[in-house]
Amino acid sequence: MLALGIKQPESGISRSLEEAVALGRKIGYPVMVRPSFVLGGRGMAVIYDEATLKKYAVEAIQVSPEYPMLIDRFLDPAIECEVDAISDGENTFVASVMEHIELAGIHSGDSACSIPPVTLSRKHLDTIERHAAAIANDFRVKGILNVQFAVCDDEVWIIEANPRASRTVPIVAKVTGTPLAKIATYLMLGRKLDDLKPLLRSAPTTYYGVKEAVFPFNMFPEVDPVLGPEMRATGEVMGLASTFGMAYFKSQQAAGMRLPLSGKVLVSVNERERGSLLPIVQTLSELGFELIATEGTYKYLLANNIAAKEVHKLNEGRPNVADLIRNREVALIINTPAGKLSKIDDSAIRMLAIQYKIPYMTTIAAASATAEGIKEARHGESPLKSLQEYLQK
């Protein structure tokens, strides 16, 4: 990557507690830590301080003393995106750039994503496509290449490159109409990309495709559904529409989470993310939703002139958030993890949401997309179209 001029987060390898602490101080927090051999993000974590890093390092060394631990600078906040490209070893075609809805730190298999991108600028898209082509050429890829990037501090950083097909290939093929697996097979057998141009289709400009992950949490009601670096999804669905908001709304329906068009919204957001909450609750309030919030979030909304009602946390009085959920008085829940001090309270809210089948969002990014989706759906659902109708140029 250095030879290609592609930025990558500072990183290092640790084989002991002392090396891990030294790397953390050198790189600076937050850091992403992971075992050196990992699938699906198993064992990965985002760490924000030295004390937590020490605890992680001790446990990692006890579990796998023979393997080193990888420590990388965690880009925060960063928009994550990925590319599926096909190459004949000389020429490369970028089938799509997918923008993840959740910010970097959520496993790519768990994050919703949009084709085409929603917020990425043209200059960043050009850089991403150029980097993907350079990597494919340097790797001498003949077939499919998947590359994951992050946009942070107005720069494009590489996260990882995989000279193989990714789980996103079926989604990209359906949304763009480019038969990636078929073309890749031809390329692996020696055909040239120029000979296959009639099969290549660019990303859509008149509609959006949103992929959403499907989770098994309803089968495990005692599991906290908070998302992170470890992949937890067991499937994928897709929504197509003329606008991003409506495509996202449809993707949630397909995943079994029917978003409400009215009712009460329970909001409980950690202090670090409250600054990003205002436009979301303003949109929901304008759409006629009644906002109810736990103490810290309630005071923040009140200070910013947003009408809301305060509700007790668990074990702080009645009725509390659990009572409202059990009585099905809540139509939507926005709850981001508040850290160690309120871990039990937070997880209880999310697990109750699963048990009572109430739509819930555990990231600000997902909450923002949800508000946009509900706003679009309030204008009426778009006419149903077949995949073939969307792909007609």
N, C-alpha and C positions, 0 to 999 in steps of 0.2 A: 504493500500500500504506500509505503514511503517513496518507493521508486516511481510510482504512478502519480504521486502528488495528491493523494487522497487522505484527508484528515481522519485520524482515528483517536479515540480517547486514550489518554495515558494509562498504561497498565503494567502489571508485573506479576511474578510468580513467587509464592511464599511456601516454604516447607516447614516453617516453625512459627510459634507464637511471636517471637521477637521480630522475624522477618515481616509478618503480617502487620504488626504495629508500625514498623518503620515505613512500610509501603503506604499505609493509611495516612501517615503524617506527610509523606512526600507527595502523594497524589492529591490529598485534600478530600474532605467529606462533602457530599455523600459518595459512597463507593458501591459498586456492584461486586459481590463475591460469589464464587461458584466452585464446585469441584472441577478438576481438570477433565474428567470424563462424565458427560451428562447428556441425557436425552430429555426433551420436553421441559427443560429448565429445572429439573429435579435438583433440589438442594440449593438453588440460587436465592439470593436475598439482597435487598437494598439496605445498606447500613449507614446511619447518619452520625454515629459518634464512636469514639475509641472503645468505650466500655462494652458496647454491643459487639464490636468487631472482635474484642478479646474473647468474649463468650462464644461467638461463632467459631473462631479459630480453634479454641480448645476442643469443642465438640467435633469439628471437622477432622482434627488430627487424631482424636480417639477413634473415630469411625473408620478413617482411611489413612493411616499413618504413612503408607507407602506412596500415596499420590499427592502431588502439590495442589495448592489452592490458588486460583486465579483471582486477581483483584484489579478492577478497572474503575476509572473515573465514571461516575454515573451522571449523565447529562440531564440536568434538571433546572427548569422544565424543558422538554423537547418534544417536538412532533415526530412521531415515528412513521416511516413509510417503507414500502418494499417494492421491488421490481421483479417481474417475471419476464425474462428475455430469452430469445432463441438465437443461436449462432452456429455458423458453419466453420468456425475457427478463424475466419478472416472478417466476415461481415456479421453485424449483430442487429436484430430487430427487437426493440423494446415493446412488448405487447401491451404493457400497462404499468403505470405507477399507481400504487394503492396507498391512500392516506389512512392511517389508523385513527379511529375515533379517540380511543384512550391514549394518553400520553405515554412516552417511553417509561418502561418499568413494568408494564403489563405484558405478559408473554404474547407474542404475535398470534399464536393460535387461539388466545382468549379475547383478543381485541376485535371489535367491529372495524370494518374498513370500507372506504368508499372508492369507487371507480366512476368517473375521474375524481382526482383530489378536489377538496372543497376550499381549503385555505392556503395551500402552498402557492408561492409566487412563481411566475414564469421563469425567473432566473434560477430558482432552486430546482425546478423541474428539469431545466436544461442541464444543470450541473449533475443531477442524479442520473439522467439518461446518458450523459457523456461518461460518467464514472462507470456505469454498468457496462457500457460497450468496451471501455478500456480494460476492465477486469476480465470480461469474456475473451477478449483478444489475448491478454497476457496468460490466462489459464488454458488457452487453446481449446475452448469449449466447443464441442460438436453435439448440440442438443439444447437442453434447457438449463438456464442459470437463474438462481434466485438470490437477490442481494437485499439486505435490510440496511436502511439508512435512518439517521435522525437529523432533524434540523433544529439547531440550538444556537443562540447568540448570532442569528442571521448567517450561519454557516452550515454546510452539509458535512456530516460525519458518517463514516461507515461503522456499522455494528458487526455485521458478519456477511460473508459471501459463501454460497453453497452451489457448487457446479453440479446441480441435480434438480429434479422436479420437486416442488414444494406442494404443501396441501392447498395452496391458492390456485393451482393450475386449473381445476374444474371451474372455479368461479370466474377467473379471467377469461377462459374460453367461452363461457356462456354469455358474459356481459359484452365482450368485444366481438364475438363471432369468429375468432381466430382459432382453428383446431390445433392447439399447441402440441398435444401428444402426437398427433398424426405428422405434423411438420417435423418435430424433433426426431421421430423415427426415421423419416427420410434423410435428415441431416446426419444421423448416426450411421446410415448406410452409404454415405458418401455424396448425397445430392448437395447442390449449392443453393444458398438462400435466394439468389437472383432467379433461379428456375421456379421458385415457389411463390413468387410475388402475388399471383392471383388469389392465394389463400390468406394473405396478410391483410388484417383490418386494424385500423387505428382505434384508440379509445373513443368512446362515445362523446358527443358534444351536445346532444339534445335530450339525454336522459341520464339517470344515475343508477348504479347498482351498488347496493350495500350488503356486505356479508356480515352476518352475525353468528357468534358462537352459541352452541347449545350446551347447557351444563346439566349434570346429573343431580343437582342439589335437592330436587324434590324427592329423590330416592334416599337421600341422606340428610334428613331434617335437623340433625344435631351438628352438622358441619357448617362452619362460618363461611359464607360465600364470597368473602373478600378476595379480589383478584390481585395477582402479583407476578413475579418472575416465573413461578412454577405453573406449567400448563395444567388446566383443570377441565377444559372443554372435551366433550365426547362426540361432537358433531358440528355441522354448519348448515345454515340456511341463507336465503338471499331475498332481498326485496328490490323490485325495479319500479321506477316512477320518473316522471318528468322533472321532479325537484328532489334535492337531497333529503329534505325533511320528510316528504311522503315516502321515499324509498326506505328511510330509516324506520318510519312508523310501520311499514309493511314487514320489514325484517323482524321487528319485535313481535308482531303477530305470528309470524312463521315460527319463531322460537318459543312460542307459547306464553309470551308476556304481552297481553292485550293492554295497551296504554289507555288510560281514561281520558274522556273529553270534558269531564267536570268532576267536582267533589273537593275533598280536603287533601292537602299535601303535607305530609309530615317531613320537616326539615331539621336535620341534626348534623352539622358539618364541623369538622375540626377547625381550630383557630387559624391554622396555616393556610387554609383554602377559602376562607370566608370572603376574601377580596374578589374572588372569581364568581361568587354566588349571586351577586346583585342582579346582573342582567337576566339570569335564569328565573329568579323569583319575581322579577318585574314582569317578565313575559307571562308567567303563570298567573300572576295577579291580574294583569290586564285581560286575560282570557276568562276571568271569573272564578278561578280557583281560590279556595279559602286556605290560607297558610297557617299552620300550627308548628311550633318549634320548641325545642328544649332550651333551657335557660340561656346558655352562652350564645346560641344562634339567635334566639329571640331578642336579646339585648342588642345584638349587632344589627338586626333588621330594623328594630325600633330606632336606633341611632341614625339609620339611613332612610328614615321616613317611609318604611314599608310596613303596612298593616299586617299584623300577625297575632295569634293567640299563643300564650305560653302554656306548655303542658309539662307535668312532672316527669322526671326520669324515673326509671325503675327504683323501687324502694325509697322514694322521696315523697310519697303521698298518693292520693287517689282522687280522681282517675289519673292514671299515668299512661305512658306510651303503649304499654302492653295491653291495658284495658281498651284503648282506642282500636288497636289492631285486632284484638279478639272480638270486639263488637262490630268489626268491619266498618268503622266510621272513617277509615283512611282509604283513599283511592290510589295514592302514590306515595312512595317513601324515597327521600333523598338522604342517604346516610353514609358519610365517609368516615373511615376509621379515625378515632380520636387519640390513639396512642395507648401506652401501657396503663395510664391511670384510670381509663374508663373502658378498658378492653372488654370486660364482662358485660357491661351495659350495652356497648355497641354491638357485640356479637349476638346478644339476645334479641335486639331489634331486628337484625337481619335474618336470624333464624325463624323468628315469628312471621316475618314477611313471607318466607318460603312456605311455612306450614299453613298459612291462611291465604296463599296464592295472591298476594298483593304485589303489584309491580314495584321493583325497587332498583335504585341506582346507587352504586358504591363509589363512583368517581365523578368529579365535576364535569369532565368531558362528556360522559354518557348522559349526565343530567342536562347539559346544554343541548345535545342532540335530541334528547327526549322532548324538551320544551319546543324546539323547532318542529319536531315531528307532530306534536299535538296541535301546534298552531296551524300547520298545513292541513291536518286531518279535519280541523274545525271548519275549513272552507269546503269540505266535501271530498270524498275519496275520488281519486282519478279513475277514469274509465279503465276497465280491465283490458289488458292486451296480452297476446301470446308473445313468447320469446321471439318468434319469427317476425312479428310486427315491429317489435323494438329494433331488430337488427336490419330492417329494411332501410336502405339509404335513400 
